[in-house]
């Protein structure tokens, strides 16, 4: 199991990074990204902290720990500059908090994330065909989420990704220990989103592809 969207106590998660990573390792995860919520107020501190702890844990544990960020409720016209800033500070993975149907995320966030070339657009809600056309071939991956609430639009996201040929990953958006899931549960979430049995393996391969891409210098 690979999870590319989790939170620690550096934002609104319950656990210090070491405990979150250890729990994921004990559950059989091979890689985990720490992607705490950021905006212009805290991005420097968050990235610095996660880069440091990821380096420490990667030296000692047999699980790949990726330092990242989730740009959250950021004005769309700031997403590009904050994406560039996060990467310049050392974030290996940039996730954007997409237009979930259960929060008042600003319209245009999905499109700004795609234009910025982020790694993952999390829970993009009722993403439009126009945004999907822009995303095709952009290198942006859409998320199927196991998190309650955000998962309500998984079926739409899966349908649009299939229609426009956009890669998918499954993440937990973990905030507490009970949010971590097994690979068997991940498969059930994917099937529940309407993804055919024969394409489930491709989604796990996409997660591994992203890990391989962003971990070259870790």
ABEGO torsion letter per residue (X at the ends): XBBABBBBAABABABBAAAAAAAAAAAGBABBBBBBBBBAAAAAAAAAAAAAAAAAAAAABBBBBBBBBBBBGBBAAAAAAAAAAAAAAGBABBBBBBBBAABBBBBGAAAAAAAAGBABBBGAEBBBAAAAAAABGAGBBBBBBABBGAAAAAAAAAAAAAAAGBBBBBBAGBABAAABBBAAAAAAAAAAAGBBAAAAAAAAAAAAAAAAAAAAAX
